[in-house]
Every structure is written in C-alpha cells, then in structure tokens.
Amino acid sequence: MAPPAGARPCAEFTAGAAIDIDYDLVPVSDASGRYTGGPGLVWADARLDHAAREMRALAGDAKRWHALSAAGLAFAPDKLCQPISAAPYHRFLIGP
C-alpha cells in the first residue's frame, strides 16, 4: 500500500538504512486512550509474510546485512538521536 498523500516514503527518509515492508492502514483501536487524533486515525499494520521474507533474505545475504547495518549506524546519530547531557544521569545514578 502506498503511504497517505503527503507522507514521505520511508526509503527516501532512511536512505538505504532500512528495508521497506508492505503494510495496510488499519483503524486505531485504543481502549487506553494513549493515541489521540480523533476519527480516522490509522496505524500501519505490517504484512508479516513480507517482513518474514525480507528477514530470511537478509539472514542469507551477509553482504546486504553488513551494508544495511553500516547504513543504519550512519543514519541513526543524525536522524534518531537527540543530543543529551550526561549530568542528569550522573546526578540520578551517583549523586551530586
């Protein structure tokens, strides 16, 4: 299924650091109330058969696995990690 209108495709965002997995958009059913957004809220439900095929293919291809791993390691610091200070952790774990 294609992403909703205006959404950026995952492959464009991750620049080879991930494997796109087919998915279906399904209505969010959230009894806990954690997800807000009103009517029409959907979740990308991965197609497990496609995910399993991709995982098996990756497990059998060391060159692809290494390339994907290297791309992920290069991608994560700039896109997923927020700069943080160790000071709050130091105070919490060790004290002032």
MODELLER restraints for C-alpha pairs under 7 A, 6 or more apart:
rsr = mdl.restraints
at = mdl.atoms
rsr.add(forms.Gaussian(group=physical.xy_distance, feature=features.Distance(at['CA:1:A'], at['CA:22:A']), mean=6.50, stdev=0.5))
rsr.add(forms.Gaussian(group=physical.xy_distance, feature=features.Distance(at['CA:1:A'], at['CA:23:A']), mean=6.07, stdev=0.5))
rsr.add(forms.Gaussian(group=physical.xy_distance, feature=features.Distance(at['CA:1:A'], at['CA:24:A']), mean=6.14, stdev=0.5))
rsr.add(forms.Gaussian(group=physical.xy_distance, feature=features.Distance(at['CA:3:A'], at['CA:9:A']), mean=6.69, stdev=0.5))
rsr.add(forms.Gaussian(group=physical.xy_distance, feature=features.Distance(at['CA:10:A'], at['CA:20:A']), mean=6.68, stdev=0.5))
rsr.add(forms.Gaussian(group=physical.xy_distance, feature=features.Distance(at['CA:11:A'], at['CA:20:A']), mean=6.56, stdev=0.5))
rsr.add(forms.Gaussian(group=physical.xy_distance, feature=features.Distance(at['CA:14:A'], at['CA:75:A']), mean=6.99, stdev=0.5))
rsr.add(forms.Gaussian(group=physical.xy_distance, feature=features.Distance(at['CA:16:A'], at['CA:68:A']), mean=6.81, stdev=0.5))
rsr.add(forms.Gaussian(group=physical.xy_distance, feature=features.Distance(at['CA:16:A'], at['CA:71:A']), mean=6.32, stdev=0.5))
rsr.add(forms.Gaussian(group=physical.xy_distance, feature=features.Distance(at['CA:17:A'], at['CA:68:A']), mean=5.46, stdev=0.5))
rsr.add(forms.Gaussian(group=physical.xy_distance, feature=features.Distance(at['CA:17:A'], at['CA:71:A']), mean=4.59, stdev=0.5))
rsr.add(forms.Gaussian(group=physical.xy_distance, feature=features.Distance(at['CA:17:A'], at['CA:72:A']), mean=4.39, stdev=0.5))
rsr.add(forms.Gaussian(group=physical.xy_distance, feature=features.Distance(at['CA:17:A'], at['CA:75:A']), mean=6.59, stdev=0.5))
rsr.add(forms.Gaussian(group=physical.xy_distance, feature=features.Distance(at['CA:18:A'], at['CA:68:A']), mean=6.74, stdev=0.5))
rsr.add(forms.Gaussian(group=physical.xy_distance, feature=features.Distance(at['CA:18:A'], at['CA:72:A']), mean=7.00, stdev=0.5))
rsr.add(forms.Gaussian(group=physical.xy_distance, feature=features.Distance(at['CA:21:A'], at['CA:46:A']), mean=6.58, stdev=0.5))
rsr.add(forms.Gaussian(group=physical.xy_distance, feature=features.Distance(at['CA:21:A'], at['CA:50:A']), mean=6.41, stdev=0.5))
rsr.add(forms.Gaussian(group=physical.xy_distance, feature=features.Distance(at['CA:21:A'], at['CA:51:A']), mean=5.83, stdev=0.5))
rsr.add(forms.Gaussian(group=physical.xy_distance, feature=features.Distance(at['CA:22:A'], at['CA:46:A']), mean=6.07, stdev=0.5))
rsr.add(forms.Gaussian(group=physical.xy_distance, feature=features.Distance(at['CA:22:A'], at['CA:47:A']), mean=5.62, stdev=0.5))
rsr.add(forms.Gaussian(group=physical.xy_distance, feature=features.Distance(at['CA:22:A'], at['CA:50:A']), mean=6.48, stdev=0.5))
rsr.add(forms.Gaussian(group=physical.xy_distance, feature=features.Distance(at['CA:23:A'], at['CA:44:A']), mean=5.82, stdev=0.5))
rsr.add(forms.Gaussian(group=physical.xy_distance, feature=features.Distance(at['CA:23:A'], at['CA:45:A']), mean=5.25, stdev=0.5))
rsr.add(forms.Gaussian(group=physical.xy_distance, feature=features.Distance(at['CA:23:A'], at['CA:46:A']), mean=4.24, stdev=0.5))
rsr.add(forms.Gaussian(group=physical.xy_distance, feature=features.Distance(at['CA:23:A'], at['CA:47:A']), mean=5.09, stdev=0.5))
rsr.add(forms.Gaussian(group=physical.xy_distance, feature=features.Distance(at['CA:24:A'], at['CA:44:A']), mean=5.68, stdev=0.5))
rsr.add(forms.Gaussian(group=physical.xy_distance, feature=features.Distance(at['CA:24:A'], at['CA:45:A']), mean=5.21, stdev=0.5))
rsr.add(forms.Gaussian(group=physical.xy_distance, feature=features.Distance(at['CA:24:A'], at['CA:46:A']), mean=6.56, stdev=0.5))
rsr.add(forms.Gaussian(group=physical.xy_distance, feature=features.Distance(at['CA:25:A'], at['CA:42:A']), mean=5.80, stdev=0.5))
rsr.add(forms.Gaussian(group=physical.xy_distance, feature=features.Distance(at['CA:25:A'], at['CA:43:A']), mean=5.44, stdev=0.5))
rsr.add(forms.Gaussian(group=physical.xy_distance, feature=features.Distance(at['CA:25:A'], at['CA:44:A']), mean=4.71, stdev=0.5))
rsr.add(forms.Gaussian(group=physical.xy_distance, feature=features.Distance(at['CA:25:A'], at['CA:45:A']), mean=6.05, stdev=0.5))
rsr.add(forms.Gaussian(group=physical.xy_distance, feature=features.Distance(at['CA:26:A'], at['CA:42:A']), mean=5.21, stdev=0.5))
rsr.add(forms.Gaussian(group=physical.xy_distance, feature=features.Distance(at['CA:26:A'], at['CA:43:A']), mean=5.30, stdev=0.5))
rsr.add(forms.Gaussian(group=physical.xy_distance, feature=features.Distance(at['CA:26:A'], at['CA:44:A']), mean=6.50, stdev=0.5))
rsr.add(forms.Gaussian(group=physical.xy_distance, feature=features.Distance(at['CA:26:A'], at['CA:45:A']), mean=6.53, stdev=0.5))
rsr.add(forms.Gaussian(group=physical.xy_distance, feature=features.Distance(at['CA:27:A'], at['CA:40:A']), mean=6.80, stdev=0.5))
rsr.add(forms.Gaussian(group=physical.xy_distance, feature=features.Distance(at['CA:27:A'], at['CA:41:A']), mean=6.00, stdev=0.5))
rsr.add(forms.Gaussian(group=physical.xy_distance, feature=features.Distance(at['CA:27:A'], at['CA:42:A']), mean=4.35, stdev=0.5))
rsr.add(forms.Gaussian(group=physical.xy_distance, feature=features.Distance(at['CA:27:A'], at['CA:43:A']), mean=6.19, stdev=0.5))
rsr.add(forms.Gaussian(group=physical.xy_distance, feature=features.Distance(at['CA:28:A'], at['CA:41:A']), mean=5.80, stdev=0.5))
rsr.add(forms.Gaussian(group=physical.xy_distance, feature=features.Distance(at['CA:28:A'], at['CA:42:A']), mean=5.04, stdev=0.5))
rsr.add(forms.Gaussian(group=physical.xy_distance, feature=features.Distance(at['CA:28:A'], at['CA:43:A']), mean=5.77, stdev=0.5))
rsr.add(forms.Gaussian(group=physical.xy_distance, feature=features.Distance(at['CA:58:A'], at['CA:64:A']), mean=6.52, stdev=0.5))
rsr.add(forms.Gaussian(group=physical.xy_distance, feature=features.Distance(at['CA:58:A'], at['CA:65:A']), mean=5.74, stdev=0.5))
